[in-house]
Amino acid sequence: MLPADFRANVKPYTVRAIGTLSAPTVFIDYTRITHDGMPQGAMLDGFDIALVSPLTDFAKAEDYLDPAVREFVRAIDPAPDLAWSETNKRELSEYLAWVVTVSFPTASHQE
């Protein structure tokens, strides 16, 4: 589902120390567990997925990232067990990123 340029570089999310990027990179951060609207014994696990451009020129990074995030959101939108709620453009370290907030249902006894 990720745009092709991002598939080779998926990392755990560490915004405080993303280091130097030489390629488009995806950071995945497990950010929340909620019970909103879920039946007894079920919950929603939430993640922030950051698509980050390695370009430090923000105008060029924006031109690169905007179509990529739209492609990604269109790919995940029809998934029956994955919901995205919003996406926001952010500055991460010296790079520009789109951060997509997603969630999926799990049972409370799953690990």
PDB file as gemmi writes it, atoms N, CA and C in Angstrom:
CRYST1    1.000    1.000    1.000  90.00  90.00  90.00 P 1                      
ATOM      1  N   MET A   1       0.790  -1.190   0.000  1.00  0.00           N  
ATOM      2  CA  MET A   1       0.000   0.000   0.000  1.00  0.00           C  
ATOM      3  C   MET A   1       0.845   1.272   0.000  1.00  0.00           C  
ATOM      4  N   LEU A   2       2.085   1.175   0.439  1.00  0.00           N  
ATOM      5  CA  LEU A   2       2.950   2.353   0.442  1.00  0.00           C  
ATOM      6  C   LEU A   2       3.371   2.698  -0.976  1.00  0.00           C  
ATOM      7  N   PRO A   3       3.573   3.988  -1.267  1.00  0.00           N  
ATOM      8  CA  PRO A   3       4.145   4.352  -2.555  1.00  0.00           C  
ATOM      9  C   PRO A   3       5.496   3.653  -2.728  1.00  0.00           C  
ATOM     10  N   ALA A   4       5.820   3.288  -3.943  1.00  0.00           N  
ATOM     11  CA  ALA A   4       6.999   2.465  -4.233  1.00  0.00           C  
ATOM     12  C   ALA A   4       8.291   3.025  -3.643  1.00  0.00           C  
ATOM     13  N   ASP A   5       8.509   4.322  -3.724  1.00  0.00           N  
ATOM     14  CA  ASP A   5       9.753   4.918  -3.225  1.00  0.00           C  
ATOM     15  C   ASP A   5       9.944   4.729  -1.724  1.00  0.00           C  
ATOM     16  N   PHE A   6       8.871   4.517  -0.992  1.00  0.00           N  
ATOM     17  CA  PHE A   6       8.933   4.426   0.462  1.00  0.00           C  
ATOM     18  C   PHE A   6       9.081   2.998   0.968  1.00  0.00           C  
ATOM     19  N   ARG A   7       8.833   2.008   0.151  1.00  0.00           N  
ATOM     20  CA  ARG A   7       8.768   0.616   0.611  1.00  0.00           C  
ATOM     21  C   ARG A   7      10.085   0.071   1.148  1.00  0.00           C  
ATOM     22  N   ALA A   8      11.199   0.566   0.677  1.00  0.00           N  
ATOM     23  CA  ALA A   8      12.496   0.012   1.062  1.00  0.00           C  
ATOM     24  C   ALA A   8      13.014   0.556   2.389  1.00  0.00           C  
ATOM     25  N   ASN A   9      12.348   1.546   2.943  1.00  0.00           N  
ATOM     26  CA  ASN A   9      12.915   2.206   4.110  1.00  0.00           C  
ATOM     27  C   ASN A   9      11.840   2.466   5.167  1.00  0.00           C  
ATOM     28  N   VAL A  10      11.384   1.403   5.827  1.00  0.00           N  
ATOM     29  CA  VAL A  10      10.377   1.500   6.886  1.00  0.00           C  
ATOM     30  C   VAL A  10      11.072   1.276   8.221  1.00  0.00           C  
ATOM     31  N   LYS A  11      10.883   2.214   9.159  1.00  0.00           N  
ATOM     32  CA  LYS A  11      11.601   2.150  10.433  1.00  0.00           C  
ATOM     33  C   LYS A  11      10.654   2.386  11.605  1.00  0.00           C  
ATOM     34  N   PRO A  12      11.049   1.903  12.794  1.00  0.00           N  
ATOM     35  CA  PRO A  12      10.307   2.298  13.988  1.00  0.00           C  
ATOM     36  C   PRO A  12      10.394   3.820  14.125  1.00  0.00           C  
ATOM     37  N   TYR A  13       9.380   4.406  14.645  1.00  0.00           N  
ATOM     38  CA  TYR A  13       9.268   5.856  14.714  1.00  0.00           C  
ATOM     39  C   TYR A  13      10.050   6.395  15.895  1.00  0.00           C  
ATOM     40  N   THR A  14      10.992   7.244  15.632  1.00  0.00           N  
ATOM     41  CA  THR A  14      11.758   7.891  16.692  1.00  0.00           C  
ATOM     42  C   THR A  14      11.960   9.342  16.299  1.00  0.00           C  
ATOM     43  N   VAL A  15      10.913  10.142  16.416  1.00  0.00           N  
ATOM     44  CA  VAL A  15      10.962  11.530  15.979  1.00  0.00           C  
ATOM     45  C   VAL A  15      12.090  12.302  16.641  1.00  0.00           C  
ATOM     46  N   ARG A  16      12.405  11.962  17.861  1.00  0.00           N  
ATOM     47  CA  ARG A  16      13.439  12.714  18.551  1.00  0.00           C  
ATOM     48  C   ARG A  16      14.822  12.474  17.975  1.00  0.00           C  
ATOM     49  N   ALA A  17      15.001  11.411  17.213  1.00  0.00           N  
ATOM     50  CA  ALA A  17      16.320  11.100  16.656  1.00  0.00           C  
ATOM     51  C   ALA A  17      16.171  10.364  15.328  1.00  0.00           C  
ATOM     52  N   ILE A  18      15.645  11.058  14.313  1.00  0.00           N  
ATOM     53  CA  ILE A  18      15.466  10.356  13.040  1.00  0.00           C  
ATOM     54  C   ILE A  18      16.746  10.293  12.227  1.00  0.00           C  
ATOM     55  N   GLY A  19      17.754  11.060  12.627  1.00  0.00           N  
ATOM     56  CA  GLY A  19      19.035  10.985  11.944  1.00  0.00           C  
ATOM     57  C   GLY A  19      19.010  11.654  10.583  1.00  0.00           C  
ATOM     58  N   THR A  20      19.975  11.283   9.750  1.00  0.00           N  
ATOM     59  CA  THR A  20      20.082  11.823   8.402  1.00  0.00           C  
ATOM     60  C   THR A  20      19.418  10.861   7.441  1.00  0.00           C  
ATOM     61  N   LEU A  21      18.538  11.374   6.609  1.00  0.00           N  
ATOM     62  CA  LEU A  21      17.833  10.536   5.642  1.00  0.00           C  
ATOM     63  C   LEU A  21      18.457  10.683   4.265  1.00  0.00           C  
ATOM     64  N   SER A  22      18.603   9.568   3.568  1.00  0.00           N  
ATOM     65  CA  SER A  22      19.127   9.599   2.204  1.00  0.00           C  
ATOM     66  C   SER A  22      18.109   9.075   1.204  1.00  0.00           C  
ATOM     67  N   ALA A  23      16.948   8.653   1.702  1.00  0.00           N  
ATOM     68  CA  ALA A  23      15.894   8.112   0.842  1.00  0.00           C  
ATOM     69  C   ALA A  23      14.552   8.404   1.496  1.00  0.00           C  
ATOM     70  N   PRO A  24      13.464   8.358   0.718  1.00  0.00           N  
ATOM     71  CA  PRO A  24      12.144   8.498   1.336  1.00  0.00           C  
ATOM     72  C   PRO A  24      11.985   7.428   2.414  1.00  0.00           C  
ATOM     73  N   THR A  25      11.455   7.821   3.552  1.00  0.00           N  
ATOM     74  CA  THR A  25      11.414   6.931   4.709  1.00  0.00           C  
ATOM     75  C   THR A  25      10.031   6.951   5.349  1.00  0.00           C  
ATOM     76  N   VAL A  26       9.626   5.797   5.869  1.00  0.00           N  
ATOM     77  CA  VAL A  26       8.380   5.677   6.617  1.00  0.00           C  
ATOM     78  C   VAL A  26       8.731   5.327   8.058  1.00  0.00           C  
ATOM     79  N   PHE A  27       8.178   6.091   8.999  1.00  0.00           N  
ATOM     80  CA  PHE A  27       8.312   5.801  10.417  1.00  0.00           C  
ATOM     81  C   PHE A  27       6.938   5.416  10.941  1.00  0.00           C  
ATOM     82  N   ILE A  28       6.866   4.332  11.706  1.00  0.00           N  
ATOM     83  CA  ILE A  28       5.601   3.855  12.262  1.00  0.00           C  
ATOM     84  C   ILE A  28       5.688   3.915  13.781  1.00  0.00           C  
ATOM     85  N   ASP A  29       4.729   4.610  14.385  1.00  0.00           N  
ATOM     86  CA  ASP A  29       4.720   4.810  15.829  1.00  0.00           C  
ATOM     87  C   ASP A  29       3.392   4.321  16.400  1.00  0.00           C  
ATOM     88  N   TYR A  30       3.450   3.356  17.316  1.00  0.00           N  
ATOM     89  CA  TYR A  30       2.266   2.849  18.017  1.00  0.00           C  
ATOM     90  C   TYR A  30       1.925   3.874  19.087  1.00  0.00           C  
ATOM     91  N   THR A  31       0.831   4.609  18.907  1.00  0.00           N  
ATOM     92  CA  THR A  31       0.595   5.797  19.721  1.00  0.00           C  
ATOM     93  C   THR A  31      -0.574   5.731  20.685  1.00  0.00           C  
ATOM     94  N   ARG A  32      -1.529   4.822  20.489  1.00  0.00           N  
ATOM     95  CA  ARG A  32      -2.696   4.870  21.358  1.00  0.00           C  
ATOM     96  C   ARG A  32      -3.484   3.566  21.347  1.00  0.00           C  
ATOM     97  N   ILE A  33      -4.232   3.386  22.417  1.00  0.00           N  
ATOM     98  CA  ILE A  33      -5.217   2.308  22.530  1.00  0.00           C  
ATOM     99  C   ILE A  33      -6.485   2.979  23.033  1.00  0.00           C  
ATOM    100  N   THR A  34      -7.585   2.798  22.322  1.00  0.00           N  
ATOM    101  CA  THR A  34      -8.848   3.395  22.752  1.00  0.00           C  
ATOM    102  C   THR A  34      -9.943   2.343  22.750  1.00  0.00           C  
ATOM    103  N   HIS A  35     -11.028   2.700  23.393  1.00  0.00           N  
ATOM    104  CA  HIS A  35     -12.184   1.812  23.461  1.00  0.00           C  
ATOM    105  C   HIS A  35     -13.416   2.488  22.844  1.00  0.00           C  
ATOM    106  N   ASP A  36     -13.255   3.703  22.341  1.00  0.00           N  
ATOM    107  CA  ASP A  36     -14.363   4.502  21.811  1.00  0.00           C  
ATOM    108  C   ASP A  36     -15.206   3.726  20.809  1.00  0.00           C  
ATOM    109  N   GLY A  37     -16.466   3.548  21.141  1.00  0.00           N  
ATOM    110  CA  GLY A  37     -17.409   2.920  20.227  1.00  0.00           C  
ATOM    111  C   GLY A  37     -17.233   1.432  20.023  1.00  0.00           C  
ATOM    112  N   MET A  38     -16.362   0.817  20.786  1.00  0.00           N  
ATOM    113  CA  MET A  38     -16.088  -0.603  20.608  1.00  0.00           C  
ATOM    114  C   MET A  38     -16.906  -1.424  21.606  1.00  0.00           C  
ATOM    115  N   PRO A  39     -17.279  -2.659  21.227  1.00  0.00           N  
ATOM    116  CA  PRO A  39     -18.005  -3.519  22.164  1.00  0.00           C  
ATOM    117  C   PRO A  39     -17.074  -4.026  23.271  1.00  0.00           C  
ATOM    118  N   GLN A  40     -17.674  -4.581  24.299  1.00  0.00           N  
ATOM    119  CA  GLN A  40     -16.914  -5.165  25.403  1.00  0.00           C  
ATOM    120  C   GLN A  40     -15.887  -6.152  24.853  1.00  0.00           C  
ATOM    121  N   GLY A  41     -14.656  -6.094  25.344  1.00  0.00           N  
ATOM    122  CA  GLY A  41     -13.612  -7.022  24.929  1.00  0.00           C  
ATOM    123  C   GLY A  41     -12.880  -6.620  23.667  1.00  0.00           C  
ATOM    124  N   ALA A  42     -13.208  -5.467  23.112  1.00  0.00           N  
ATOM    125  CA  ALA A  42     -12.536  -5.008  21.888  1.00  0.00           C  
ATOM    126  C   ALA A  42     -11.958  -3.618  22.119  1.00  0.00           C  
ATOM    127  N   MET A  43     -10.974  -3.271  21.339  1.00  0.00           N  
ATOM    128  CA  MET A  43     -10.350  -1.956  21.429  1.00  0.00           C  
ATOM    129  C   MET A  43      -9.819  -1.565  20.061  1.00  0.00           C  
ATOM    130  N   LEU A  44      -9.384  -0.333  19.956  1.00  0.00           N  
ATOM    131  CA  LEU A  44      -8.753   0.166  18.742  1.00  0.00           C  
ATOM    132  C   LEU A  44      -7.294   0.471  19.047  1.00  0.00           C  
ATOM    133  N   ASP A  45      -6.387  -0.120  18.278  1.00  0.00           N  
ATOM    134  CA  ASP A  45      -4.969   0.217  18.370  1.00  0.00           C  
ATOM    135  C   ASP A  45      -4.694   1.300  17.339  1.00  0.00           C  
ATOM    136  N   GLY A  46      -3.985   2.352  17.746  1.00  0.00           N  
ATOM    137  CA  GLY A  46      -3.722   3.469  16.852  1.00  0.00           C  
ATOM    138  C   GLY A  46      -2.246   3.661  16.576  1.00  0.00           C  
ATOM    139  N   PHE A  47      -1.966   4.072  15.362  1.00  0.00           N  
ATOM    140  CA  PHE A  47      -0.598   4.291  14.908  1.00  0.00           C  
ATOM    141  C   PHE A  47      -0.522   5.606  14.145  1.00  0.00           C  
ATOM    142  N   ASP A  48       0.634   6.250  14.218  1.00  0.00           N  
ATOM    143  CA  ASP A  48       0.947   7.362  13.333  1.00  0.00           C  
ATOM    144  C   ASP A  48       1.970   6.849  12.333  1.00  0.00           C  
ATOM    145  N   ILE A  49       1.664   7.016  11.070  1.00  0.00           N  
ATOM    146  CA  ILE A  49       2.557   6.586   9.996  1.00  0.00           C  
ATOM    147  C   ILE A  49       3.070   7.848   9.314  1.00  0.00           C  
ATOM    148  N   ALA A  50       4.371   8.093   9.418  1.00  0.00           N  
ATOM    149  CA  ALA A  50       4.973   9.301   8.858  1.00  0.00           C  
ATOM    150  C   ALA A  50       5.703   8.971   7.563  1.00  0.00           C  
ATOM    151  N   LEU A  51       5.276   9.603   6.477  1.00  0.00           N  
ATOM    152  CA  LEU A  51       5.984   9.523   5.205  1.00  0.00           C  
ATOM    153  C   LEU A  51       6.886  10.744   5.150  1.00  0.00           C  
ATOM    154  N   VAL A  52       8.197  10.528   5.133  1.00  0.00           N  
ATOM    155  CA  VAL A  52       9.161  11.612   5.275  1.00  0.00           C  
ATOM    156  C   VAL A  52      10.020  11.713   4.021  1.00  0.00           C  
ATOM    157  N   SER A  53      10.158  12.933   3.521  1.00  0.00           N  
ATOM    158  CA  SER A  53      11.022  13.184   2.371  1.00  0.00           C  
ATOM    159  C   SER A  53      12.448  13.412   2.853  1.00  0.00           C  
ATOM    160  N   PRO A  54      13.446  12.916   2.108  1.00  0.00           N  
ATOM    161  CA  PRO A  54      14.831  13.181   2.486  1.00  0.00           C  
ATOM    162  C   PRO A  54      15.307  14.566   2.035  1.00  0.00           C  
ATOM    163  N   LEU A  55      14.458  15.290   1.321  1.00  0.00           N  
ATOM    164  CA  LEU A  55      14.837  16.604   0.794  1.00  0.00           C  
ATOM    165  C   LEU A  55      14.716  17.661   1.888  1.00  0.00           C  
ATOM    166  N   THR A  56      15.726  18.502   2.025  1.00  0.00           N  
ATOM    167  CA  THR A  56      15.675  19.557   3.033  1.00  0.00           C  
ATOM    168  C   THR A  56      15.130  20.860   2.463  1.00  0.00           C  
ATOM    169  N   ASP A  57      14.992  20.952   1.164  1.00  0.00           N  
ATOM    170  CA  ASP A  57      14.302  22.077   0.527  1.00  0.00           C  
ATOM    171  C   ASP A  57      12.808  21.775   0.636  1.00  0.00           C  
ATOM    172  N   PHE A  58      12.107  22.502   1.507  1.00  0.00           N  
ATOM    173  CA  PHE A  58      10.715  22.163   1.806  1.00  0.00           C  
ATOM    174  C   PHE A  58       9.795  22.305   0.599  1.00  0.00           C  
ATOM    175  N   ALA A  59      10.070  23.221  -0.306  1.00  0.00           N  
ATOM    176  CA  ALA A  59       9.230  23.352  -1.504  1.00  0.00           C  
ATOM    177  C   ALA A  59       9.335  22.092  -2.356  1.00  0.00           C  
ATOM    178  N   LYS A  60      10.550  21.591  -2.547  1.00  0.00           N  
ATOM    179  CA  LYS A  60      10.743  20.355  -3.317  1.00  0.00           C  
ATOM    180  C   LYS A  60      10.176  19.154  -2.563  1.00  0.00           C  
ATOM    181  N   ALA A  61      10.371  19.133  -1.255  1.00  0.00           N  
ATOM    182  CA  ALA A  61       9.845  18.031  -0.442  1.00  0.00           C  
ATOM    183  C   ALA A  61       8.323  17.993  -0.517  1.00  0.00           C  
ATOM    184  N   GLU A  62       7.704  19.153  -0.471  1.00  0.00           N  
ATOM    185  CA  GLU A  62       6.246  19.225  -0.549  1.00  0.00           C  
ATOM    186  C   GLU A  62       5.750  18.723  -1.903  1.00  0.00           C  
ATOM    187  N   ASP A  63       6.411  19.128  -2.973  1.00  0.00           N  
ATOM    188  CA  ASP A  63       6.036  18.649  -4.310  1.00  0.00           C  
ATOM    189  C   ASP A  63       6.167  17.137  -4.411  1.00  0.00           C  
ATOM    190  N   TYR A  64       7.131  16.574  -3.715  1.00  0.00           N  
ATOM    191  CA  TYR A  64       7.353  15.127  -3.730  1.00  0.00           C  
ATOM    192  C   TYR A  64       6.347  14.391  -2.843  1.00  0.00           C  
ATOM    193  N   LEU A  65       6.107  14.927  -1.644  1.00  0.00           N  
ATOM    194  CA  LEU A  65       5.283  14.227  -0.656  1.00  0.00           C  
ATOM    195  C   LEU A  65       3.781  14.297  -0.906  1.00  0.00           C  
ATOM    196  N   ASP A  66       3.292  15.431  -1.379  1.00  0.00           N  
ATOM    197  CA  ASP A  66       1.840  15.593  -1.520  1.00  0.00           C  
ATOM    198  C   ASP A  66       1.204  14.490  -2.364  1.00  0.00           C  
ATOM    199  N   PRO A  67       1.733  14.182  -3.557  1.00  0.00           N  
ATOM    200  CA  PRO A  67       1.136  13.077  -4.324  1.00  0.00           C  
ATOM    201  C   PRO A  67       1.332  11.719  -3.640  1.00  0.00           C  
ATOM    202  N   ALA A  68       2.446  11.536  -2.944  1.00  0.00           N  
ATOM    203  CA  ALA A  68       2.720  10.251  -2.288  1.00  0.00           C  
ATOM    204  C   ALA A  68       1.723   9.983  -1.167  1.00  0.00           C  
ATOM    205  N   VAL A  69       1.420  10.992  -0.361  1.00  0.00           N  
ATOM    206  CA  VAL A  69       0.478  10.768   0.742  1.00  0.00           C  
ATOM    207  C   VAL A  69      -0.929  10.539   0.210  1.00  0.00           C  
ATOM    208  N   ARG A  70      -1.296  11.215  -0.868  1.00  0.00           N  
ATOM    209  CA  ARG A  70      -2.620  10.984  -1.465  1.00  0.00           C  
ATOM    210  C   ARG A  70      -2.715   9.551  -1.992  1.00  0.00           C  
ATOM    211  N   GLU A  71      -1.644   9.067  -2.617  1.00  0.00           N  
ATOM    212  CA  GLU A  71      -1.615   7.681  -3.107  1.00  0.00           C  
ATOM    213  C   GLU A  71      -1.770   6.700  -1.942  1.00  0.00           C  
ATOM    214  N   PHE A  72      -1.066   6.959  -0.849  1.00  0.00           N  
ATOM    215  CA  PHE A  72      -1.126   6.085   0.319  1.00  0.00           C  
ATOM    216  C   PHE A  72      -2.525   6.072   0.938  1.00  0.00           C  
ATOM    217  N   VAL A  73      -3.104   7.242   1.138  1.00  0.00           N  
ATOM    218  CA  VAL A  73      -4.436   7.325   1.748  1.00  0.00           C  
ATOM    219  C   VAL A  73      -5.482   6.659   0.854  1.00  0.00           C  
ATOM    220  N   ARG A  74      -5.373   6.861  -0.448  1.00  0.00           N  
ATOM    221  CA  ARG A  74      -6.311   6.188  -1.364  1.00  0.00           C  
ATOM    222  C   ARG A  74      -6.163   4.671  -1.285  1.00  0.00           C  
ATOM    223  N   ALA A  75      -4.958   4.187  -1.075  1.00  0.00           N  
ATOM    224  CA  ALA A  75      -4.723   2.740  -1.002  1.00  0.00           C  
ATOM    225  C   ALA A  75      -5.296   2.139   0.280  1.00  0.00           C  
ATOM    226  N   ILE A  76      -5.188   2.850   1.395  1.00  0.00           N  
ATOM    227  CA  ILE A  76      -5.679   2.281   2.657  1.00  0.00           C  
ATOM    228  C   ILE A  76      -7.159   2.560   2.897  1.00  0.00           C  
ATOM    229  N   ASP A  77      -7.718   3.539   2.226  1.00  0.00           N  
ATOM    230  CA  ASP A  77      -9.100   3.939   2.481  1.00  0.00           C  
ATOM    231  C   ASP A  77     -10.112   2.794   2.363  1.00  0.00           C  
ATOM    232  N   PRO A  78     -10.023   1.917   1.351  1.00  0.00           N  
ATOM    233  CA  PRO A  78     -11.028   0.851   1.253  1.00  0.00           C  
ATOM    234  C   PRO A  78     -10.775  -0.354   2.163  1.00  0.00           C  
ATOM    235  N   ALA A  79      -9.666  -0.379   2.888  1.00  0.00           N  
ATOM    236  CA  ALA A  79      -9.360  -1.533   3.745  1.00  0.00           C  
ATOM    237  C   ALA A  79     -10.444  -1.694   4.807  1.00  0.00           C  
ATOM    238  N   PRO A  80     -11.047  -2.881   4.926  1.00  0.00           N  
ATOM    239  CA  PRO A  80     -12.177  -3.054   5.844  1.00  0.00           C  
ATOM    240  C   PRO A  80     -11.814  -2.979   7.330  1.00  0.00           C  
ATOM    241  N   ASP A  81     -10.610  -3.352   7.716  1.00  0.00           N  
ATOM    242  CA  ASP A  81     -10.237  -3.374   9.135  1.00  0.00           C  
ATOM    243  C   ASP A  81      -9.180  -2.340   9.495  1.00  0.00           C  
ATOM    244  N   LEU A  82      -9.024  -1.336   8.654  1.00  0.00           N  
ATOM    245  CA  LEU A  82      -8.057  -0.274   8.912  1.00  0.00           C  
ATOM    246  C   LEU A  82      -8.737   1.047   8.595  1.00  0.00           C  
ATOM    247  N   ALA A  83      -8.726   1.955   9.550  1.00  0.00           N  
ATOM    248  CA  ALA A  83      -9.358   3.254   9.338  1.00  0.00           C  
ATOM    249  C   ALA A  83      -8.324   4.354   9.515  1.00  0.00           C  
ATOM    250  N   TRP A  84      -8.322   5.302   8.612  1.00  0.00           N  
ATOM    251  CA  TRP A  84      -7.486   6.479   8.810  1.00  0.00           C  
ATOM    252  C   TRP A  84      -8.411   7.618   9.223  1.00  0.00           C  
ATOM    253  N   SER A  85      -7.954   8.447  10.151  1.00  0.00           N  
ATOM    254  CA  SER A  85      -8.809   9.520  10.647  1.00  0.00           C  
ATOM    255  C   SER A  85      -8.364  10.894  10.178  1.00  0.00           C  
ATOM    256  N   GLU A  86      -7.072  11.078   9.997  1.00  0.00           N  
ATOM    257  CA  GLU A  86      -6.577  12.363   9.518  1.00  0.00           C  
ATOM    258  C   GLU A  86      -5.142  12.219   9.058  1.00  0.00           C  
ATOM    259  N   THR A  87      -4.689  13.223   8.328  1.00  0.00           N  
ATOM    260  CA  THR A  87      -3.289  13.297   7.953  1.00  0.00           C  
ATOM    261  C   THR A  87      -2.862  14.756   8.051  1.00  0.00           C  
ATOM    262  N   ASN A  88      -1.682  14.967   8.605  1.00  0.00           N  
ATOM    263  CA  ASN A  88      -1.182  16.320   8.833  1.00  0.00           C  
ATOM    264  C   ASN A  88       0.248  16.447   8.344  1.00  0.00           C  
ATOM    265  N   LYS A  89       0.531  17.589   7.737  1.00  0.00           N  
ATOM    266  CA  LYS A  89       1.889  17.879   7.300  1.00  0.00           C  
ATOM    267  C   LYS A  89       2.647  18.459   8.489  1.00  0.00           C  
ATOM    268  N   ARG A  90       3.862  17.933   8.721  1.00  0.00           N  
ATOM    269  CA  ARG A  90       4.665  18.372   9.865  1.00  0.00           C  
ATOM    270  C   ARG A  90       6.131  18.468   9.479  1.00  0.00           C  
ATOM    271  N   GLU A  91       6.843  19.237  10.263  1.00  0.00           N  
ATOM    272  CA  GLU A  91       8.294  19.282  10.162  1.00  0.00           C  
ATOM    273  C   GLU A  91       8.842  18.323  11.205  1.00  0.00           C  
ATOM    274  N   LEU A  92       9.636  17.351  10.761  1.00  0.00           N  
ATOM    275  CA  LEU A  92      10.285  16.400  11.663  1.00  0.00           C  
ATOM    276  C   LEU A  92      11.785  16.585  11.515  1.00  0.00           C  
ATOM    277  N   SER A  93      12.406  17.043  12.563  1.00  0.00           N  
ATOM    278  CA  SER A  93      13.812  17.384  12.520  1.00  0.00           C  
ATOM    279  C   SER A  93      13.980  18.427  11.418  1.00  0.00           C  
ATOM    280  N   GLU A  94      14.822  18.168  10.426  1.00  0.00           N  
ATOM    281  CA  GLU A  94      14.992  19.132   9.326  1.00  0.00           C  
ATOM    282  C   GLU A  94      14.235  18.704   8.070  1.00  0.00           C  
ATOM    283  N   TYR A  95      13.320  17.757   8.207  1.00  0.00           N  
ATOM    284  CA  TYR A  95      12.607  17.194   7.064  1.00  0.00           C  
ATOM    285  C   TYR A  95      11.110  17.475   7.135  1.00  0.00           C  
ATOM    286  N   LEU A  96      10.475  17.382   5.978  1.00  0.00           N  
ATOM    287  CA  LEU A  96       9.032  17.545   5.888  1.00  0.00           C  
ATOM    288  C   LEU A  96       8.381  16.172   5.820  1.00  0.00           C  
ATOM    289  N   ALA A  97       7.244  16.029   6.491  1.00  0.00           N  
ATOM    290  CA  ALA A  97       6.556  14.734   6.538  1.00  0.00           C  
ATOM    291  C   ALA A  97       5.052  14.941   6.493  1.00  0.00           C  
ATOM    292  N   TRP A  98       4.370  13.928   6.011  1.00  0.00           N  
ATOM    293  CA  TRP A  98       2.924  13.799   6.187  1.00  0.00           C  
ATOM    294  C   TRP A  98       2.746  12.680   7.197  1.00  0.00           C  
ATOM    295  N   VAL A  99       1.974  12.927   8.254  1.00  0.00           N  
ATOM    296  CA  VAL A  99       1.721  11.926   9.282  1.00  0.00           C  
ATOM    297  C   VAL A  99       0.255  11.510   9.186  1.00  0.00           C  
ATOM    298  N   VAL A 100       0.040  10.223   8.908  1.00  0.00           N  
ATOM    299  CA  VAL A 100      -1.300   9.668   8.743  1.00  0.00           C  
ATOM    300  C   VAL A 100      -1.661   8.908  10.018  1.00  0.00           C  
ATOM    301  N   THR A 101      -2.793   9.241  10.608  1.00  0.00           N  
ATOM    302  CA  THR A 101      -3.271   8.580  11.816  1.00  0.00           C  
ATOM    303  C   THR A 101      -4.206   7.447  11.417  1.00  0.00           C  
ATOM    304  N   VAL A 102      -3.864   6.217  11.828  1.00  0.00           N  
ATOM    305  CA  VAL A 102      -4.674   5.045  11.484  1.00  0.00           C  
ATOM    306  C   VAL A 102      -5.014   4.261  12.749  1.00  0.00           C  
ATOM    307  N   SER A 103      -6.066   3.460  12.652  1.00  0.00           N  
ATOM    308  CA  SER A 103      -6.417   2.565  13.754  1.00  0.00           C  
ATOM    309  C   SER A 103      -7.051   1.308  13.197  1.00  0.00           C  
ATOM    310  N   PHE A 104      -6.974   0.242  13.994  1.00  0.00           N  
ATOM    311  CA  PHE A 104      -7.637  -1.001  13.615  1.00  0.00           C  
ATOM    312  C   PHE A 104      -8.109  -1.710  14.872  1.00  0.00           C  
ATOM    313  N   PRO A 105      -9.207  -2.459  14.746  1.00  0.00           N  
ATOM    314  CA  PRO A 105      -9.771  -3.128  15.924  1.00  0.00           C  
ATOM    315  C   PRO A 105      -8.961  -4.352  16.326  1.00  0.00           C  
ATOM    316  N   THR A 106      -8.882  -4.574  17.631  1.00  0.00           N  
ATOM    317  CA  THR A 106      -8.258  -5.780  18.181  1.00  0.00           C  
ATOM    318  C   THR A 106      -9.092  -6.235  19.372  1.00  0.00           C  
ATOM    319  N   ALA A 107      -8.911  -7.479  19.756  1.00  0.00           N  
ATOM    320  CA  ALA A 107      -9.558  -7.988  20.968  1.00  0.00           C  
ATOM    321  C   ALA A 107      -8.645  -7.695  22.146  1.00  0.00           C  
ATOM    322  N   SER A 108      -9.199  -7.422  23.297  1.00  0.00           N  
ATOM    323  CA  SER A 108      -8.389  -7.045  24.456  1.00  0.00           C  
ATOM    324  C   SER A 108      -7.476  -8.167  24.928  1.00  0.00           C  
ATOM    325  N   HIS A 109      -7.743  -9.398  24.540  1.00  0.00           N  
ATOM    326  CA  HIS A 109      -6.899 -10.513  24.973  1.00  0.00           C  
ATOM    327  C   HIS A 109      -5.798 -10.837  23.963  1.00  0.00           C  
ATOM    328  N   GLN A 110      -5.735 -10.133  22.819  1.00  0.00           N  
ATOM    329  CA  GLN A 110      -4.684 -10.377  21.828  1.00  0.00           C  
ATOM    330  C   GLN A 110      -3.390  -9.719  22.273  1.00  0.00           C  
ATOM    331  N   GLU A 111      -2.285 -10.319  21.920  1.00  0.00           N  
ATOM    332  CA  GLU A 111      -0.973  -9.722  22.167  1.00  0.00           C  
ATOM    333  C   GLU A 111      -0.144  -9.848  20.932  1.00  0.00           C  
TER     334      GLU A 111                                                      
END                                                                             
